[in-house]
Amino acid sequence: MSLFDTSAPELLEEDAERPLADRMRPRTLEEYVGQEHILGPGKPLRVQIESGNLTSLILWGPPGSGKTTLARLIAQRSRADFVPFSAVLSGIKEIKAVMAAAEKTRRYGRKTVLFVDEIHRFNKAQQDAFLPYVERGDVVLIGATTENPSFEVVSALLSRTRVYTLRALSKEEIGAILRRALELPGRGLGHFQLKISPELADEIATASDGDARAALNTLELAAGLARDGQIDREAVADALQRKVLLYDKSGEEHYNLISALHKSVRSSDPDAALYWLGRMMKAGEDRMYLARRLVRMAIEDIGLADPRAVEQGMACMQTVHFLGIPEGDLALAQLTIYLAVAPKSDAAYQALNRVNATIETTVAEPVPLHLRNAPTRLMKELGYAKGYEHAHKIEHAVTGMECLPAGLAGSVFYEPTNRGFEQRVRERLEWLRKQRATASDPERE
């Protein structure tokens, strides 16, 4: 007999007050939809479950992808006690209490699956508190997270678990879940004999963005607005209200989207760049953050291939600040298109990288005497400014004077491309280097 009040899932009498998404939660692995890459025949997690060789694991995936349901099914299939644990509501004291009970249960020959929802919300000390119990086998820990475990789960705990990545459900998989909810009586809506066109069901599936819970919640709302057994377009529109995009300004999806925007601009794909920009704006991203990132792209990926890109970026930033939302969004879109179609060069970026690498790996030589100012008599006597050539007093204003320390003389850091305006820069630089190489400097010591 379990020491816990919460046991592995059992078939319960239907509770009409429970949300449809909860009632339709799969009760067997056969009912579970999606994640074939880990649960299909012969796939790693399926094999682990069926063999009974259960180990601690982390389920990483977006909201509504089935993490909690899968954890419950694993516990049920393993005939283990299922103990849900919230990272939001619990601390180290609660962890130790649950672990002590789990240790006693193990002595009676029963396994305990400890399901920690939103494990990324636990701090380091709280996560470390699980370690001794996981190592001794007192519990099988199943953590669920929407954030990248590499960053959010401590390395000691991560090394003792296996990470399984869950994917957002496809539109077809969401569609199958919706059809089942409409057809199944009792748990679902089958007893209402509701009808919905394939187009409207597809619209709900699309709007859910792979989140089964969101899709079922929308269907339940639309069903409540149905007239004469028909879920029409007006009911679906009212239920949807507005598509809420998966986004967390401090989470991984934030960085995924800005990365997609940056790489689309770098790849000169204005359509893709606009799409990712639109996704971020629709999700409520800070417009000044977007402006800053676009200015960075102008510097890092366009550079001197189009020197006006930075000017356009700064003008866009001022426009966004001045106009706000929604008018400033057009300026962001315009800048995104400009940057995407502009010629690309990271030559200045790479030049700075070479300079930094050189500074890190060479001795910091003193500034050559001929490049130093000599405001005092003593400094002149010491040779400061001796041999300096004033460019404006020489033909073409080009000297043959070496401006790098002796140990780095002749080093080349900046290598311009042949794209855009930088082609002219390259031609000018080649001419300058030839002039410098041939310039005489007989007086320099």
C-alpha positions as CSV (number, residue, x, y, z in Angstrom):
1,M,0.0,0.0,0.0
2,S,1.3,3.4,-1.0
3,L,2.3,6.0,1.7
4,F,1.3,8.7,-0.7
5,D,-2.2,10.1,-1.3
6,T,-1.4,10.6,-5.0
7,S,-0.9,7.3,-6.8
8,A,-0.4,6.2,-10.3
9,P,-3.3,7.3,-12.6
10,E,-6.4,5.2,-12.4
11,L,-9.6,5.2,-14.3
12,L,-11.9,7.6,-12.5
13,E,-15.5,8.6,-12.8
14,E,-15.9,11.5,-15.2
15,D,-16.1,14.9,-13.6
16,A,-18.0,17.3,-15.8
17,E,-16.5,20.3,-14.0
18,R,-13.0,19.3,-15.1
19,P,-11.6,21.1,-18.2
20,L,-11.8,19.2,-21.4
21,A,-8.0,19.2,-21.7
22,D,-7.7,17.4,-18.3
23,R,-10.5,14.9,-19.1
24,M,-8.9,14.0,-22.4
25,R,-5.5,13.4,-20.9
26,P,-4.3,10.0,-22.4
27,R,-4.6,7.1,-20.0
28,T,-2.4,4.7,-21.9
29,L,0.6,4.9,-24.1
30,E,-1.6,3.8,-27.0
31,E,-3.8,6.9,-26.5
32,Y,-0.8,9.2,-26.4
33,V,-0.4,11.2,-29.6
34,G,2.9,12.4,-30.9
35,Q,6.6,12.1,-29.9
36,E,7.1,9.1,-32.2
37,H,10.9,9.9,-32.3
38,I,11.2,8.7,-28.7
39,L,8.0,6.6,-28.2
40,G,7.7,4.8,-31.5
41,P,8.4,1.0,-31.6
42,G,12.0,0.4,-30.8
43,K,12.7,4.0,-29.9
44,P,14.8,4.7,-26.7
45,L,12.2,5.8,-24.2
46,R,9.6,3.2,-25.4
47,V,12.2,0.5,-24.9
48,Q,13.1,1.8,-21.5
49,I,9.5,1.9,-20.4
50,E,8.6,-1.5,-21.7
51,S,11.7,-3.2,-20.2
52,G,10.9,-1.7,-16.8
53,N,14.5,-0.4,-16.6
54,L,13.4,3.0,-15.5
55,T,15.9,5.7,-14.8
56,S,15.7,9.4,-13.9
57,L,15.1,11.6,-16.9
58,I,14.3,15.2,-18.0
59,L,11.5,15.9,-20.4
60,W,12.2,19.1,-22.3
61,G,9.6,20.5,-24.6
62,P,7.2,23.3,-25.3
63,P,3.9,23.8,-23.4
64,G,1.2,21.3,-24.3
65,S,3.5,18.8,-25.8
66,G,2.6,16.1,-23.3
67,K,5.3,16.2,-20.6
68,T,3.1,15.8,-17.6
69,T,0.9,13.1,-19.3
70,L,4.0,11.1,-20.3
71,A,5.4,11.2,-16.8
72,R,2.1,9.9,-15.4
73,L,1.9,7.1,-18.0
74,I,5.5,6.1,-17.3
75,A,4.6,5.8,-13.6
76,Q,1.4,3.8,-14.4
77,R,3.2,1.4,-16.7
78,S,5.9,0.9,-14.1
79,R,3.4,0.4,-11.3
80,A,5.1,3.1,-9.3
81,D,3.7,5.7,-7.0
82,F,3.4,9.0,-8.8
83,V,4.2,12.1,-6.7
84,P,3.7,15.4,-8.5
85,F,6.0,18.2,-7.2
86,S,5.8,21.9,-8.1
87,A,8.9,23.9,-8.4
88,V,6.8,27.0,-7.9
89,L,5.2,26.0,-4.6
90,S,7.9,23.8,-2.9
91,G,11.2,24.3,-1.2
92,I,14.0,22.2,0.3
93,K,11.9,21.4,3.4
94,E,9.2,19.9,1.2
95,I,11.8,18.0,-0.9
96,K,13.3,16.3,2.1
97,A,9.9,15.3,3.5
98,V,8.8,13.7,0.2
99,M,12.2,12.0,-0.1
100,A,12.0,10.6,3.4
101,A,8.6,9.1,2.6
102,A,9.9,7.7,-0.8
103,E,12.8,6.0,1.0
104,K,10.3,4.2,3.3
105,T,8.2,3.2,0.3
106,R,11.3,1.7,-1.4
107,R,11.8,-0.6,1.7
108,Y,8.3,-2.0,1.0
109,G,9.4,-2.8,-2.5
110,R,7.5,0.0,-4.3
111,K,9.1,2.5,-6.7
112,T,8.3,6.2,-6.5
113,V,8.3,8.4,-9.6
114,L,8.8,12.0,-8.4
115,F,7.5,14.4,-11.1
116,V,9.0,17.9,-10.8
117,D,7.1,20.3,-13.1
118,E,9.0,23.4,-14.2
119,I,12.2,22.0,-12.7
120,H,14.1,25.0,-14.2
121,R,12.5,27.2,-11.5
122,F,14.4,25.5,-8.8
123,N,17.6,27.2,-7.7
124,K,20.9,25.3,-7.5
125,A,20.6,24.4,-3.8
126,Q,17.1,23.0,-4.4
127,Q,18.2,21.0,-7.4
128,D,21.2,19.7,-5.5
129,A,18.9,18.4,-2.7
130,F,17.6,15.8,-5.1
131,L,21.0,14.3,-5.8
132,P,21.5,11.8,-2.9
133,Y,18.0,10.4,-3.3
134,V,18.4,10.0,-7.1
135,E,21.8,8.3,-6.6
136,R,20.5,5.9,-4.0
137,G,17.6,5.0,-6.2
138,D,15.0,6.2,-3.6
139,V,13.1,7.9,-6.4
140,V,13.0,8.0,-10.1
141,L,13.1,11.7,-10.9
142,I,11.2,13.0,-13.9
143,G,11.7,16.7,-14.4
144,A,9.7,18.7,-16.9
145,T,10.9,21.9,-18.4
146,T,10.3,24.3,-21.3
147,E,13.8,25.7,-21.0
148,N,17.0,24.3,-22.2
149,P,18.3,21.9,-19.5
150,S,21.9,22.7,-20.5
151,F,21.4,26.1,-19.0
152,E,18.7,25.6,-16.4
153,V,19.5,22.2,-14.7
154,V,22.7,21.9,-12.6
155,S,25.4,19.8,-14.2
156,A,25.5,17.3,-11.3
157,L,21.8,16.5,-11.7
158,L,22.0,16.6,-15.5
159,S,24.7,14.0,-15.5
160,R,22.5,11.6,-13.5
161,T,19.5,11.9,-15.8
162,R,18.8,11.3,-19.5
163,V,17.2,14.2,-21.4
164,Y,14.4,13.5,-23.9
165,T,13.3,16.3,-26.2
166,L,9.6,16.6,-26.9
167,R,8.5,18.4,-30.0
168,A,5.6,20.7,-30.5
169,L,2.7,18.6,-31.9
170,S,2.1,18.9,-35.6
171,K,-1.1,20.3,-37.0
172,E,-2.1,16.8,-38.0
173,E,-1.5,15.4,-34.5
174,I,-3.5,18.3,-33.0
175,G,-6.3,17.6,-35.5
176,A,-6.4,13.9,-34.4
177,I,-6.7,15.0,-30.8
178,L,-9.6,17.4,-31.6
179,R,-11.5,14.7,-33.6
180,R,-11.1,12.3,-30.7
181,A,-12.4,14.9,-28.2
182,L,-15.5,15.6,-30.5
183,E,-16.2,11.9,-31.0
184,L,-15.6,10.4,-27.5
185,P,-18.6,10.5,-25.2
186,G,-18.2,11.1,-21.4
187,R,-14.6,12.2,-21.3
188,G,-15.0,14.2,-24.5
189,L,-17.8,16.0,-26.2
190,G,-19.2,13.1,-28.2
191,H,-22.5,13.0,-26.3
192,F,-23.3,16.6,-27.6
193,Q,-23.0,15.3,-31.2
194,L,-21.3,18.5,-32.3
195,K,-20.2,19.2,-35.9
196,I,-17.3,21.4,-37.1
197,S,-16.0,21.8,-40.6
198,P,-12.5,20.5,-41.4
199,E,-11.5,24.1,-42.2
200,L,-12.4,25.4,-38.8
201,A,-10.9,22.4,-37.0
202,D,-7.7,23.1,-39.0
203,E,-7.9,26.8,-37.9
204,I,-8.0,25.8,-34.3
205,A,-5.1,23.4,-34.8
206,T,-3.0,26.0,-36.5
207,A,-3.7,28.6,-33.8
208,S,-2.6,26.2,-31.1
209,D,1.0,26.3,-32.3
210,G,1.5,22.6,-31.4
211,D,0.0,23.0,-27.9
212,A,-2.7,20.3,-27.3
213,R,-3.9,21.9,-24.1
214,A,-4.5,25.2,-25.9
215,A,-6.3,23.5,-28.8
216,L,-8.6,21.6,-26.5
217,N,-9.3,24.7,-24.4
218,T,-10.3,26.6,-27.6
219,L,-12.5,23.7,-28.8
220,E,-14.2,23.6,-25.4
221,L,-14.9,27.3,-25.6
222,A,-16.2,27.1,-29.1
223,A,-18.4,24.1,-28.2
224,G,-20.0,26.3,-25.5
225,L,-20.8,28.8,-28.2
226,A,-22.2,26.3,-30.7
227,R,-25.7,26.8,-32.1
228,D,-27.9,23.8,-33.1
229,G,-25.0,21.4,-32.7
230,Q,-22.8,23.3,-35.1
231,I,-19.5,25.0,-34.2
232,D,-19.5,27.8,-36.8
233,R,-16.9,30.4,-37.7
234,E,-18.2,33.0,-35.3
235,A,-17.9,30.5,-32.4
236,V,-14.3,29.6,-33.4
237,A,-13.4,33.3,-33.8
238,D,-14.8,34.2,-30.4
239,A,-13.0,31.3,-28.8
240,L,-9.7,32.1,-30.4
241,Q,-9.9,35.9,-29.8
242,R,-6.2,36.3,-30.5
243,K,-3.5,33.9,-31.3
244,V,-1.0,33.8,-28.4
245,L,2.4,32.9,-29.6
246,L,4.8,30.8,-27.5
247,Y,7.4,33.3,-26.3
248,D,9.3,34.1,-23.1
249,K,11.4,37.3,-23.3
250,S,14.0,35.7,-21.0
251,G,13.7,32.1,-22.2
252,E,15.2,30.1,-25.0
253,E,12.5,30.9,-27.6
254,H,13.5,34.5,-27.3
255,Y,17.1,33.7,-28.3
256,N,15.9,31.2,-31.0
257,L,13.8,33.8,-32.7
258,I,16.4,36.6,-32.6
259,S,18.9,34.1,-33.9
260,A,16.6,33.2,-36.8
261,L,16.1,37.0,-37.6
262,H,19.8,37.7,-37.5
263,K,20.8,34.7,-39.7
264,S,18.0,35.5,-42.2
265,V,19.3,39.0,-42.5
266,R,22.9,37.7,-42.9
267,S,21.6,35.2,-45.6
268,S,20.0,38.1,-47.5
269,D,16.5,36.7,-47.2
270,P,14.2,39.6,-46.6
271,D,11.0,37.5,-46.5
272,A,12.3,35.2,-43.8
273,A,13.8,38.1,-41.9
274,L,10.4,39.9,-41.9
275,Y,8.6,36.8,-40.8
276,W,10.9,36.3,-37.7
277,L,10.7,40.1,-37.0
278,G,6.9,39.9,-37.2
279,R,6.8,36.9,-34.8
280,M,8.8,38.7,-32.2
281,M,6.7,41.9,-32.5
282,K,3.5,40.0,-32.4
283,A,4.7,38.3,-29.2
284,G,5.3,41.7,-27.6
285,E,9.1,42.0,-27.8
286,D,10.6,45.3,-26.7
287,R,10.9,47.4,-29.9
288,M,14.1,49.1,-28.7
289,Y,15.7,45.7,-28.2
290,L,14.9,44.8,-31.8
291,A,16.3,48.2,-32.9
292,R,19.5,47.5,-31.0
293,R,19.9,44.1,-32.5
294,L,19.3,45.4,-36.1
295,V,22.0,48.1,-35.5
296,R,24.3,45.3,-34.4
297,M,23.6,43.4,-37.7
298,A,24.4,46.6,-39.7
299,I,27.8,46.7,-38.0
300,E,28.6,43.0,-37.8
301,D,27.3,41.7,-41.1
302,I,27.2,44.6,-43.5
303,G,29.9,46.9,-42.3
304,L,31.7,48.9,-45.0
305,A,30.0,47.0,-47.8
306,D,27.3,49.6,-47.1
307,P,28.3,52.3,-44.6
308,R,24.8,53.8,-44.7
309,A,23.4,50.7,-43.0
310,V,24.5,52.0,-39.6
311,E,23.0,55.4,-40.4
312,Q,19.7,53.7,-41.3
313,G,19.9,51.7,-38.1
314,M,20.3,54.7,-35.9
315,A,17.6,56.6,-37.8
316,C,15.3,53.6,-37.2
317,M,16.1,53.5,-33.5
318,Q,15.2,57.2,-33.2
319,T,12.0,56.7,-35.2
320,V,10.9,53.8,-33.0
321,H,11.6,55.8,-29.9
322,F,9.7,58.8,-31.3
323,L,6.7,57.1,-32.7
324,G,6.3,54.0,-30.5
325,I,3.9,51.2,-31.3
326,P,2.4,50.5,-33.9
327,E,3.9,53.2,-36.2
328,G,7.4,52.5,-35.2
329,D,7.0,48.9,-36.3
330,L,7.0,49.9,-39.9
331,A,10.5,51.5,-39.4
332,L,11.7,48.2,-38.0
333,A,10.3,46.4,-41.0
334,Q,11.9,48.8,-43.4
335,L,15.3,48.6,-41.7
336,T,15.1,44.8,-41.7
337,I,14.4,44.7,-45.5
338,Y,17.3,47.2,-46.1
339,L,19.7,45.2,-44.1
340,A,18.7,41.9,-45.7
341,V,19.1,43.2,-49.3
342,A,22.3,45.2,-48.5
343,P,25.7,43.8,-49.6
344,K,27.3,41.8,-46.8
345,S,30.8,42.1,-45.2
346,D,32.1,41.0,-41.8
347,A,35.6,42.2,-42.7
348,A,35.7,44.9,-40.0
349,Y,34.3,42.4,-37.5
350,Q,37.0,39.8,-38.4
351,A,39.7,42.5,-38.4
352,L,38.8,43.4,-34.8
353,N,38.9,39.7,-33.9
354,R,42.4,39.4,-35.4
355,V,43.5,42.4,-33.4
356,N,42.1,41.0,-30.2
357,A,43.8,37.6,-30.8
358,T,47.1,39.4,-31.5
359,I,46.8,41.4,-28.3
360,E,46.1,38.2,-26.3
361,T,49.1,36.3,-27.8
362,T,51.9,38.9,-28.1
363,V,53.8,41.2,-25.8
364,A,52.4,44.6,-25.3
365,E,55.2,46.5,-26.9
366,P,55.7,50.2,-26.1
367,V,54.5,52.9,-28.5
368,P,57.3,53.6,-31.0
369,L,59.1,56.9,-30.1
370,H,58.3,58.5,-33.4
371,L,54.5,58.2,-32.7
372,R,54.7,59.9,-29.3
373,N,54.0,63.5,-28.7
374,A,56.9,65.6,-27.3
375,P,55.4,68.5,-25.3
376,T,58.4,69.0,-23.1
377,R,62.2,69.5,-23.7
378,L,63.1,66.3,-21.8
379,M,60.8,64.2,-24.0
380,K,62.4,65.7,-27.1
381,E,65.8,64.9,-25.7
382,L,64.7,61.3,-25.2
383,G,63.7,61.0,-28.8
384,Y,60.0,61.4,-28.6
385,A,58.5,62.4,-32.0
386,K,61.8,62.0,-33.7
387,G,61.4,60.7,-37.2
388,Y,57.6,61.4,-37.3
389,E,56.3,62.2,-40.8
390,H,53.4,64.6,-41.1
391,A,51.1,63.1,-43.8
392,H,49.8,66.5,-44.9
393,K,53.3,67.7,-45.8
394,I,53.9,64.7,-48.1
395,E,52.6,64.1,-51.6
396,H,49.2,62.2,-51.6
397,A,49.3,62.5,-47.8
398,V,50.8,59.0,-47.6
399,T,53.9,58.2,-45.6
400,G,56.1,55.1,-45.5
401,M,56.3,55.4,-41.7
402,E,55.6,52.2,-39.8
403,C,52.9,52.8,-37.2
404,L,52.9,49.4,-35.6
405,P,55.3,48.2,-32.9
406,A,58.5,46.7,-34.3
407,G,57.3,43.1,-33.4
408,L,54.1,43.6,-35.5
409,A,55.5,45.6,-38.4
410,G,53.8,44.7,-41.6
411,S,50.8,42.9,-39.9
412,V,47.5,43.0,-41.9
413,F,44.3,42.8,-39.9
414,Y,41.7,44.3,-42.2
415,E,41.0,42.4,-45.4
416,P,38.1,44.0,-47.2
417,T,35.8,42.1,-49.5
418,N,34.8,42.8,-53.1
419,R,31.2,43.5,-52.2
420,G,29.3,46.7,-52.3
421,F,31.1,49.9,-51.3
422,E,33.8,47.9,-49.7
423,Q,35.1,47.0,-53.2
424,R,36.1,50.7,-53.5
425,V,37.6,50.6,-50.0
426,R,39.6,47.6,-51.1
427,E,40.9,49.3,-54.2
428,R,41.8,52.4,-52.2
429,L,43.6,50.3,-49.5
430,E,45.6,48.4,-52.1
431,W,46.8,51.7,-53.6
432,L,47.6,53.1,-50.1
433,R,49.6,50.0,-49.2
434,K,51.6,50.3,-52.5
435,Q,52.3,53.9,-51.8
436,R,53.5,53.2,-48.3
437,A,55.7,50.3,-49.5
438,T,57.4,52.5,-52.1
439,A,57.6,55.7,-50.0
440,S,61.2,56.6,-49.1
441,D,62.1,57.3,-45.4
442,P,65.8,58.1,-45.4
443,E,65.7,60.3,-42.3
444,R,64.0,57.8,-40.0
445,E,66.2,56.1,-37.4
